[in-house]
Amino acid sequence: MTITKTPRFEKDLKQVQDHYLDYPYPLRNPDDDKKRIIRTNEGFLSNINHHIYNGKQDFKKGYRVLVAGGGTGDSTVWLAKQLMEYPKSEVVYIDFSKKSMDIAKKRAANHGITNITWIEDSILNIPRLKLGKFDYFNCCGVLHHLENPDLGIKILSDVMKEDAGGSIMVYAQYGRTGVYQMQELLRRTGKGIGNRQEKVISAWDVINSLPQTNWYKKGGDLMNGPFDDHELYDRFLHAQDRAYTIPQLYEFVENAGLNIVNFILPYSRASLNIESYFKDSSTKERIKSLPLREQQAICEIMGGNIITHEIYISKQKNTIADFSDLENVPFVFDTPNLCQQIMDVIDKGGNNVMNKYVAVQMKDSHKREMGINLAILPHTKSLFAHLKTGNKSFFEIFEAVRKDTGSKSSDQELWNEFMMNLNPLYSVGSLLLRNKLIKPFNGFLELSE
């Protein structure tokens, strides 16, 4: 369904709207969606359930999602495709670029998706649209382009149900240092150019002439991926663009009456963990005694490598599924064949790896490599054999491991051992939980084993 209204854009949004009419972002060819679907990490229902609903959401009771600033449709299509299994669900897409919305519509049609309501408008106009309340919202790469981001996130907060959550992506300050120097450079070299396409031509000339001493050139590896005219304009020539440090991010979210639940990307979690930087020392122990957000603020500056903050947020506190609830089912997420790989390491190493830490290299579904140091303990192989099924609670795994191995270990002893195995996986986002009463989501899409 499409809701057609006459958009009322604030004056400050006009330049931004014109930008996305000329350069829809990200650039997508709808025909590609006849062969594949782009999975967004934050949009997996299993990830949302784990982080925002203590693992207890079944998505069956008219679940409503708002995609605020849906662009060319990555998050919209992925969320809607999964929610097609739940007939009462609805995804509401809103964006002020008709060209972007048309691309997103074609992509959805190529997947046979019918549960999306399409709205061409600004997210700043949501209060007057009377859309009702939502269970979840997604707002990726939008708020930092508003003249008043605080107003934008407050508008989203106001349409959330009391037990609702969401995900946002905003730019991170330190990892984009070179980007902001490039924006200033291109403002200076582009003076007098009024045509958007001519600005792009001039920008390419400047970029291709950069010396190796240029700050962006030195840090260019932080900005990998396809680089086309659309990416160039969005990154360097945007009319409105701001970034957040960790302290500013917490203030931004909390001022809207919301709570930061977790950072979504494994890369960010590792980069914001003080254990990634210090060996055992008095300095490390002193930093670990500080509040978590202060530790993260220190890590952000130390690493200098975070270019976006992608976070889950919620109106409630303590919404992450609890490892101490033994009725929860642990399962591997987004890392195909991980359990089998670990079992193979144990079989190959035999006694040489027992009671030692072994480096395990793994790839997620997007071919990104991650490494963990895994403790190989007496019950590790049996644990991963049963974790591989993705449908046993901790209680059931305890019983199965004892049956396999003849172990007399108590639940507490097995629990202590398992946490040494599972915490490293959780730290890189490769392990999630769901309540035993919740069935696996979208078996054809969820990338467990």
C-alpha positions as CSV (number, residue, x, y, z in Angstrom):
1,M,0.0,0.0,0.0
2,T,1.2,3.5,-0.8
3,I,0.1,6.6,1.2
4,T,0.3,9.6,-1.1
5,K,0.5,12.9,0.6
6,T,1.9,16.3,-0.4
7,P,5.2,16.3,1.5
8,R,5.8,19.4,3.6
9,F,9.6,19.7,3.8
10,E,11.3,22.0,6.2
11,K,13.5,24.6,4.4
12,D,16.8,23.1,5.7
13,L,15.9,19.7,4.1
14,K,15.6,21.0,0.6
15,Q,19.2,20.6,-0.3
16,V,19.4,17.1,1.2
17,Q,16.2,16.0,-0.6
18,D,17.6,17.2,-4.0
19,H,20.8,15.3,-3.3
20,Y,19.0,12.0,-2.9
21,L,16.8,12.7,-5.9
22,D,19.9,13.0,-8.0
23,Y,21.9,10.3,-6.2
24,P,19.7,7.7,-4.5
25,Y,21.8,6.0,-1.8
26,P,23.0,3.4,-1.6
27,L,23.0,2.7,-5.4
28,R,21.1,-0.5,-6.0
29,N,19.9,-2.3,-9.2
30,P,16.5,-3.8,-8.5
31,D,17.2,-6.6,-10.9
32,D,19.9,-7.9,-8.6
33,D,17.1,-8.8,-6.1
34,K,15.8,-11.4,-8.5
35,K,18.9,-13.4,-7.5
36,R,19.8,-12.4,-4.0
37,I,18.7,-10.5,-0.9
38,I,20.9,-8.2,1.1
39,R,20.9,-9.2,4.8
40,T,21.5,-6.3,7.2
41,N,23.0,-7.5,10.5
42,E,20.8,-5.4,12.7
43,G,17.7,-6.6,10.9
44,F,17.8,-10.3,11.6
45,L,14.8,-11.1,13.8
46,S,16.9,-13.4,15.9
47,N,19.3,-10.5,16.6
48,I,16.4,-8.2,17.5
49,N,14.8,-10.8,19.7
50,H,18.0,-11.5,21.6
51,H,18.9,-7.8,22.2
52,I,15.5,-6.1,22.7
53,Y,13.1,-8.7,24.0
54,N,15.2,-10.9,26.3
55,G,14.8,-13.6,23.7
56,K,11.1,-13.9,24.2
57,Q,9.5,-12.2,21.2
58,D,7.6,-14.4,18.7
59,F,6.6,-11.6,16.3
60,K,3.1,-13.1,15.9
61,K,0.9,-10.3,17.4
62,G,0.7,-7.7,14.7
63,Y,4.4,-6.7,14.9
64,R,4.9,-3.2,13.4
65,V,8.2,-1.8,12.1
66,L,9.0,1.7,11.0
67,V,11.9,2.2,8.7
68,A,12.6,5.9,9.0
69,G,14.6,7.1,6.0
70,G,14.4,3.9,4.1
71,G,16.5,5.0,1.1
72,T,16.8,2.3,-1.6
73,G,15.4,-0.4,0.6
74,D,18.1,-2.6,2.2
75,S,16.7,-2.7,5.7
76,T,13.0,-2.4,4.5
77,V,13.3,-5.4,2.1
78,W,15.2,-7.6,4.6
79,L,12.9,-7.0,7.5
80,A,9.7,-7.3,5.5
81,K,10.9,-10.5,3.8
82,Q,11.4,-12.2,7.2
83,L,8.1,-10.8,8.6
84,M,6.2,-12.2,5.6
85,E,6.0,-15.4,7.7
86,Y,3.8,-13.5,10.2
87,P,0.6,-12.5,8.5
88,K,-0.4,-9.7,10.8
89,S,3.0,-7.9,10.6
90,E,3.5,-4.5,8.8
91,V,6.6,-2.6,7.8
92,V,6.1,1.2,7.2
93,Y,8.7,2.8,4.9
94,I,9.1,6.5,4.9
95,D,11.6,8.6,2.8
96,F,11.4,11.9,1.1
97,S,13.2,10.8,-2.1
98,K,10.7,9.4,-4.6
99,K,13.5,8.0,-6.8
100,S,14.9,6.1,-3.8
101,M,11.4,4.8,-2.9
102,D,10.7,3.6,-6.5
103,I,13.9,1.6,-6.3
104,A,13.0,0.1,-3.0
105,K,9.5,-0.8,-4.3
106,K,10.9,-2.6,-7.3
107,R,13.2,-4.6,-5.0
108,A,10.4,-5.6,-2.7
109,A,8.3,-6.6,-5.7
110,N,11.1,-8.9,-6.9
111,H,10.9,-10.7,-3.6
112,G,7.1,-11.0,-3.7
113,I,6.8,-8.8,-0.6
114,T,3.4,-7.4,0.2
115,N,3.5,-6.2,3.8
116,I,5.0,-2.8,3.3
117,T,3.2,0.6,3.5
118,W,5.1,3.2,1.4
119,I,5.1,6.8,2.4
120,E,6.9,9.6,0.5
121,D,7.7,12.2,3.2
122,S,10.2,13.4,5.7
123,I,10.7,11.7,9.0
124,L,10.2,15.1,10.6
125,N,6.6,14.9,9.4
126,I,5.8,11.7,11.3
127,P,3.9,13.4,14.1
128,R,1.3,14.8,11.6
129,L,1.0,11.5,9.7
130,K,-0.8,9.7,12.6
131,L,0.9,6.3,11.9
132,G,0.2,4.8,15.4
133,K,2.7,3.1,17.6
134,F,5.5,0.7,16.6
135,D,7.3,-2.3,18.1
136,Y,10.6,-1.5,16.4
137,F,12.2,1.1,14.2
138,N,15.2,1.2,12.0
139,C,16.9,4.5,11.2
140,C,20.2,4.0,9.4
141,G,22.4,6.9,8.3
142,V,19.6,9.5,8.6
143,L,19.7,11.3,11.9
144,H,23.2,12.7,11.4
145,H,22.0,14.5,8.2
146,L,19.2,16.4,10.0
147,E,19.8,20.0,11.1
148,N,18.4,19.0,14.5
149,P,19.2,15.3,15.1
150,D,17.8,15.6,18.7
151,L,14.4,16.4,17.3
152,G,14.6,13.5,14.9
153,I,15.3,10.8,17.5
154,K,12.7,12.3,19.8
155,I,10.1,11.9,17.1
156,L,11.1,8.3,16.7
157,S,11.0,7.7,20.5
158,D,7.4,9.2,20.6
159,V,6.0,6.6,18.2
160,M,7.5,3.6,20.0
161,K,5.5,1.3,22.3
162,E,6.7,1.1,25.9
163,D,8.4,-2.2,25.3
164,A,9.7,-1.3,21.9
165,G,13.3,-0.9,20.6
166,G,15.1,0.1,17.5
167,S,18.4,0.4,15.7
168,I,20.2,3.5,14.6
169,M,23.4,4.2,12.7
170,V,25.2,7.6,13.1
171,Y,28.6,8.6,12.1
172,A,31.5,8.2,14.5
173,Q,33.9,11.2,15.0
174,Y,37.4,9.9,15.2
175,G,37.3,7.2,12.5
176,R,36.0,9.9,10.0
177,T,38.7,12.4,10.8
178,G,40.1,12.2,7.2
179,V,36.5,12.4,5.8
180,Y,35.9,15.8,7.4
181,Q,39.2,17.1,6.1
182,M,38.2,16.0,2.6
183,Q,34.8,17.7,3.0
184,E,36.6,20.9,3.8
185,L,39.0,20.5,0.9
186,L,36.2,19.9,-1.5
187,R,34.3,22.9,-0.2
188,R,37.3,25.0,-1.0
189,T,38.2,23.5,-4.4
190,G,34.5,23.5,-5.5
191,K,33.8,27.1,-4.9
192,G,31.8,28.6,-7.7
193,I,30.5,25.3,-9.0
194,G,26.7,25.2,-8.8
195,N,25.8,22.1,-10.7
196,R,25.8,18.9,-8.6
197,Q,27.3,16.7,-11.4
198,E,30.1,19.2,-12.0
199,K,30.9,19.1,-8.3
200,V,31.3,15.3,-8.6
201,I,33.6,15.6,-11.6
202,S,35.7,18.2,-9.7
203,A,35.8,16.0,-6.6
204,W,37.1,13.0,-8.5
205,D,39.9,15.1,-9.9
206,V,40.9,16.2,-6.4
207,I,40.7,12.6,-5.0
208,N,42.8,11.2,-7.8
209,S,45.4,13.9,-7.2
210,L,45.8,13.3,-3.5
211,P,49.4,12.7,-2.2
212,Q,50.2,9.8,0.1
213,T,50.6,12.3,2.9
214,N,46.9,13.3,2.8
215,W,45.1,12.2,6.0
216,Y,42.2,10.6,4.3
217,K,44.6,8.8,2.0
218,K,46.4,7.3,5.0
219,G,43.2,6.1,6.6
220,G,41.5,5.1,3.4
221,D,41.4,1.4,4.4
222,L,38.8,2.3,7.0
223,M,36.5,3.2,4.1
224,N,36.5,0.0,2.0
225,G,33.7,-1.2,-0.3
226,P,32.3,0.0,-3.6
227,F,33.1,3.7,-4.4
228,D,30.9,5.3,-7.1
229,D,29.5,8.8,-7.7
230,H,26.6,8.1,-5.2
231,E,29.1,7.1,-2.5
232,L,31.3,10.1,-3.2
233,Y,28.5,12.6,-2.9
234,D,27.1,11.0,0.2
235,R,30.6,10.9,1.9
236,F,32.2,14.1,0.8
237,L,29.7,16.5,-0.6
238,H,26.7,16.1,1.7
239,A,25.0,19.4,2.7
240,Q,24.5,18.3,6.3
241,D,26.7,15.9,8.2
242,R,27.7,15.5,11.8
243,A,29.4,12.8,13.9
244,Y,29.3,11.6,17.5
245,T,31.9,10.6,20.0
246,I,30.9,7.8,22.5
247,P,30.0,10.3,25.3
248,Q,27.9,12.4,22.8
249,L,26.2,9.2,21.6
250,Y,25.1,8.2,25.0
251,E,23.8,11.8,25.7
252,F,22.0,11.8,22.3
253,V,20.1,8.6,23.0
254,E,19.4,9.2,26.7
255,N,18.1,12.7,26.1
256,A,15.3,11.1,23.9
257,G,14.3,8.9,26.9
258,L,16.0,5.8,25.4
259,N,18.8,3.4,26.5
260,I,21.7,2.0,24.5
261,V,21.4,-1.8,24.6
262,N,24.5,-2.8,22.7
263,F,26.8,-2.0,19.8
264,I,25.7,-4.2,16.8
265,L,28.8,-4.8,14.8
266,P,31.4,-7.3,16.2
267,Y,34.2,-5.0,14.9
268,S,32.9,-2.2,17.1
269,R,32.4,-4.4,20.1
270,A,36.0,-5.6,19.9
271,S,37.3,-2.1,19.2
272,L,35.5,-0.7,22.3
273,N,36.7,-3.4,24.6
274,I,39.7,-2.4,26.7
275,E,41.0,-6.0,26.6
276,S,41.8,-5.4,22.9
277,Y,44.5,-2.9,23.8
278,F,46.3,-3.7,27.1
279,K,48.1,-6.7,28.4
280,D,47.7,-7.1,32.1
281,S,48.8,-3.9,33.8
282,S,47.9,-1.5,36.5
283,T,46.7,0.9,33.8
284,K,44.3,-1.7,32.4
285,E,42.9,-2.5,35.8
286,R,42.4,1.2,36.6
287,I,40.6,1.7,33.3
288,K,38.4,-1.4,33.9
289,S,37.3,0.2,37.2
290,L,35.7,3.1,35.3
291,P,32.0,3.1,34.1
292,L,31.6,1.1,30.8
293,R,30.8,4.2,28.7
294,E,34.1,5.8,29.9
295,Q,36.0,2.7,29.0
296,Q,34.4,2.8,25.6
297,A,35.2,6.5,25.2
298,I,38.9,5.7,25.9
299,C,38.9,2.8,23.4
300,E,37.3,4.8,20.7
301,I,40.2,7.3,20.8
302,M,42.8,4.6,21.2
303,G,41.7,2.6,18.2
304,G,40.6,5.5,16.0
305,N,39.0,3.0,13.6
306,I,35.3,3.2,14.2
307,I,33.6,5.2,11.4
308,T,30.0,4.5,12.4
309,H,28.1,3.8,15.6
310,E,25.5,1.1,14.9
311,I,23.5,0.4,18.1
312,Y,20.3,-1.2,19.4
313,I,18.3,1.1,21.6
314,S,15.2,0.5,23.8
315,K,12.8,2.3,26.0
316,Q,13.5,-0.4,28.6
317,K,16.6,-1.4,30.5
318,N,18.1,-4.9,30.7
319,T,16.6,-6.2,27.5
320,I,19.3,-8.6,26.4
321,A,18.6,-12.3,26.7
322,D,20.2,-13.7,29.9
323,F,22.9,-16.4,29.8
324,S,22.0,-17.3,33.4
325,D,18.5,-18.4,32.3
326,L,19.1,-22.0,31.6
327,E,15.8,-22.3,29.7
328,N,17.3,-20.2,26.9
329,V,18.6,-21.8,23.7
330,P,22.1,-20.8,22.6
331,F,22.7,-20.9,18.8
332,V,25.3,-19.9,16.3
333,F,24.5,-16.7,14.4
334,D,25.8,-15.5,11.0
335,T,28.9,-17.8,11.1
336,P,28.2,-20.9,9.0
337,N,29.9,-24.2,10.0
338,L,31.5,-22.7,13.1
339,C,30.5,-25.6,15.4
340,Q,31.9,-28.2,12.9
341,Q,35.0,-26.2,12.5
342,I,35.7,-26.2,16.2
343,M,35.0,-29.9,16.5
344,D,37.4,-30.6,13.6
345,V,40.1,-28.6,15.4
346,I,39.7,-30.8,18.5
347,D,39.7,-34.0,16.4
348,K,42.8,-32.9,14.5
349,G,44.7,-31.7,17.6
350,G,43.8,-34.5,20.0
351,N,45.7,-34.3,23.3
352,N,47.9,-31.6,21.9
353,V,45.1,-29.0,22.2
354,M,43.3,-30.3,25.3
355,N,43.3,-27.7,28.2
356,K,44.9,-25.1,25.9
357,Y,43.8,-22.0,24.1
358,V,43.5,-22.5,20.3
359,A,43.2,-19.7,17.8
360,V,40.1,-20.3,15.6
361,Q,39.8,-18.3,12.4
362,M,36.2,-18.0,11.1
363,K,34.2,-16.1,8.5
364,D,30.8,-14.7,8.8
365,S,28.1,-14.9,6.0
366,H,29.7,-11.8,4.4
367,K,33.1,-13.4,4.2
368,R,34.5,-11.1,6.9
369,E,37.2,-12.8,8.9
370,M,37.2,-12.9,12.7
371,G,39.5,-14.7,15.1
372,I,39.0,-15.9,18.7
373,N,41.1,-17.7,21.2
374,L,39.0,-20.7,22.3
375,A,39.7,-22.8,25.4
376,I,39.6,-26.5,24.6
377,L,38.3,-28.2,27.7
378,P,37.1,-31.8,28.5
379,H,33.5,-31.2,27.4
380,T,34.1,-28.7,24.6
381,K,33.6,-31.1,21.6
382,S,30.3,-32.5,23.1
383,L,29.1,-28.9,23.8
384,F,29.6,-27.8,20.2
385,A,28.0,-31.0,18.8
386,H,24.8,-30.2,20.7
387,L,25.1,-26.4,20.1
388,K,25.2,-27.2,16.4
389,T,21.5,-28.3,16.4
390,G,20.4,-24.8,17.5
391,N,17.3,-26.2,19.4
392,K,18.5,-27.3,22.8
393,S,18.3,-25.2,26.0
394,F,21.2,-25.0,28.3
395,F,19.5,-27.6,30.6
396,E,19.1,-30.0,27.7
397,I,22.7,-29.5,26.6
398,F,23.9,-30.3,30.1
399,E,22.0,-33.6,30.1
400,A,23.2,-34.5,26.6
401,V,26.8,-33.8,27.4
402,R,26.7,-35.9,30.5
403,K,25.1,-38.7,28.5
404,D,27.8,-38.4,25.7
405,T,30.8,-38.3,28.0
406,G,29.7,-40.1,31.1
407,S,30.6,-37.0,33.0
408,K,29.5,-36.6,36.7
409,S,29.9,-32.8,36.5
410,S,27.2,-30.7,38.1
411,D,25.2,-28.1,36.2
412,Q,27.3,-25.4,37.8
413,E,30.6,-27.1,36.8
414,L,29.4,-27.5,33.2
415,W,28.1,-23.9,33.2
416,N,31.5,-22.6,34.3
417,E,33.2,-24.6,31.6
418,F,30.7,-23.6,28.9
419,M,31.1,-19.9,29.6
420,M,34.8,-20.1,28.8
421,N,33.8,-21.5,25.4
422,L,30.8,-19.4,24.7
423,N,31.8,-15.9,25.9
424,P,34.4,-15.5,23.1
425,L,31.7,-16.3,20.5
426,Y,29.3,-13.9,22.0
427,S,31.9,-11.1,22.1
428,V,32.1,-11.3,18.3
429,G,28.4,-11.6,17.7
430,S,28.5,-15.2,16.7
431,L,26.2,-16.5,19.5
432,L,22.7,-15.5,20.4
433,L,20.0,-16.8,22.7
434,R,16.2,-17.3,22.4
435,N,13.7,-18.6,24.9
436,K,12.9,-22.3,24.6
437,L,9.3,-21.5,23.8
438,I,10.3,-19.4,20.7
439,K,10.8,-21.4,17.5
440,P,13.8,-20.6,15.2
441,F,13.1,-17.7,12.9
442,N,13.0,-18.1,9.2
443,G,14.9,-21.3,8.9
444,F,15.7,-20.6,5.2
445,L,17.3,-17.3,6.1
446,E,18.8,-17.5,9.6
447,L,22.5,-18.4,9.2
448,S,23.0,-20.8,12.0
449,E,24.2,-24.3,11.1
